[in-house]
Amino acid sequence: MKASTLARWERKVRPFLTKLPPKAVVAQYSAGRLDFLAIPPEAYVPPAELGRTLWGIHFRSPIMNAAGMFKNGECYELVARQGAGAYLGGTGTWNPRTGNEKEGIHLPFAPYPRSRAASNWLGLPNDGDEVNSQRAAGLQRIAGTPIGWSVMGSPDYQGEEKVRHLVGGMRLYEQAGVDFMEINESCPNTSHGKPQDDDLARRLHYVKELFLEQQSRKVPVIVKFSNDTQLEQLPALLDLLFELGYDGVNFGNSSTAYDLRRESIDPHERVLYHFFTKTFGGGVTGRPLKESSLELVAKAVEYLKAGRPTQEFHIIRTGGIETWKDIKESEGAGISLNQWFTGYFAAFGEHQHEVYQQLFQDSKIE
Ligand SMILES: Cc1cc2nc3c(=O)[nH]c(=O)nc-3n(C[C@H](O)[C@H](O)[C@H](O)COP(=O)(O)O)c2cc1C
């Protein structure tokens, strides 16, 4: 069966699949979801007016995939041909990781299609920075689709060793020629809980001293936080990034505020939601994050305008992006780059490789 036919078929049966016993649904969807993606035969080029230049890098459209979609450097040519504004590989860690397994399920994932949401508890599976930086170096560049990489201090190391390896990985991606990097400070899916709570400031200082100040060429580094970040936390987080010379911030990652997000889950999908969050925990993604991500980035833009750091600093929005209207709302808030994950796969189910083309269609009727 052709890959695109399979994706269409999957979209039709999705709402019914979630009526199966919760564990059967999780087992069906977990462990690797890229097998239906094959390179589109024709390349789509977004309208030139959607392009933008940040940090001297040209992005040919305002949206790219979020971290975690292409953990091992897969599908660069594919998303470039679809019309993505950039490509983001990773999250990579220094050591290879196989990811989480529980109740006989490897890399647990559950879709909530009626709610346009999902849960996952993957635990950063990836082949490690050495292998993935070589893959990054081998990618054939396509103009207007810069390559970024998401990196993170591996949960398998602690203290000084953890940050040393984080910087070691960043050096490898720098040498591999990536255009920008994103530090994942917000992944809830590791055995140590929430990395942003443990030694964040110390880690960011270390990266400044051993990476930002020692770069052989300028590679912008942004920091990604959770969509559960409280508005009151913004000033301290942003002041830290401004002061240390980081180049941007991304709000943000998946949510562990299960009670709050539950309100956005369709009643038909709450049994599955309850099962997943009780059994695995993990992060909630998709539409339930739409308002939080917009609120966080809007406040961050206000703070940025008042704070005026000396470096070129950008704010990126991730969480619940599905339509051109969402991108317009980001722009209204002063945001020029977006990332999507859950919405991308929902749109792929409907439009296959025309996923960006369809998204940008509505930009023409303004
Ligand atoms: C299956 C899956 C795996 C993810 N893996 C990562 C990851 O490795 N690193 C990361 O920073 N975020 C990861 N995320 C979070 C996304 O990058 C994004 O922040 C989140 O899904 C919210 O965006 P969305 O509402 O468009 O899905 C993952 C999300 C999903 C659904």
The ligand as a MOL file (V3000), in Angstrom:
LIG
                    3D

  0  0  0     0  0            999 V3000
M  V30 BEGIN CTAB
M  V30 COUNTS 31 33 0 0 0
M  V30 BEGIN ATOM
M  V30 1 C 6.0850 11.8250 20.2630 0
M  V30 2 C 6.6970 13.1000 20.7580 0
M  V30 3 C 8.0620 13.1630 21.0340 0
M  V30 4 C 8.6500 14.3490 21.4880 0
M  V30 5 N 9.9980 14.4000 21.7190 0
M  V30 6 C 10.5810 15.5770 22.0840 0
M  V30 7 C 11.9920 15.6970 22.2280 0
M  V30 8 O 12.7430 14.7360 22.0130 0
M  V30 9 N 12.4940 16.8920 22.5930 0
M  V30 10 C 11.7040 17.9970 22.8150 0
M  V30 11 O 12.2220 19.0780 23.1300 0
M  V30 12 N 10.3590 17.9210 22.6550 0
M  V30 13 C 9.7970 16.7520 22.2960 0
M  V30 14 N 8.4400 16.6820 22.1140 0
M  V30 15 C 7.6260 17.8860 22.3540 0
M  V30 16 C 7.4150 18.6700 21.0520 0
M  V30 17 O 8.6370 19.1080 20.5210 0
M  V30 18 C 6.4990 19.8740 21.3020 0
M  V30 19 O 7.1310 20.7490 22.2030 0
M  V30 20 C 5.1460 19.4720 21.8680 0
M  V30 21 O 4.6580 18.3300 21.1950 0
M  V30 22 C 4.1210 20.6030 21.7590 0
M  V30 23 O 3.8890 20.8910 20.4130 0
M  V30 24 P 2.5480 20.3910 19.6380 0
M  V30 25 O 1.3940 20.8520 20.4760 0
M  V30 26 O 2.6230 21.0160 18.2950 0
M  V30 27 O 2.6400 18.9100 19.5960 0
M  V30 28 C 7.8350 15.5030 21.6800 0
M  V30 29 C 6.4670 15.4370 21.3900 0
M  V30 30 C 5.8970 14.2640 20.9250 0
M  V30 31 C 4.4250 14.2450 20.6020 0
M  V30 END ATOM
M  V30 BEGIN BOND
M  V30 1 1 1 2
M  V30 2 1 2 3
M  V30 3 2 2 30
M  V30 4 2 3 4
M  V30 5 1 4 5
M  V30 6 1 4 28
M  V30 7 2 5 6
M  V30 8 1 6 7
M  V30 9 1 6 13
M  V30 10 2 7 8
M  V30 11 1 7 9
M  V30 12 1 9 10
M  V30 13 2 10 11
M  V30 14 1 10 12
M  V30 15 2 12 13
M  V30 16 1 13 14
M  V30 17 1 14 15
M  V30 18 1 14 28
M  V30 19 1 15 16
M  V30 20 1 16 17
M  V30 21 1 16 18
M  V30 22 1 18 19
M  V30 23 1 18 20
M  V30 24 1 20 21
M  V30 25 1 20 22
M  V30 26 1 22 23
M  V30 27 1 23 24
M  V30 28 2 24 25
M  V30 29 1 24 26
M  V30 30 1 24 27
M  V30 31 2 28 29
M  V30 32 1 29 30
M  V30 33 1 30 31
M  V30 END BOND
M  V30 END CTAB
M  END
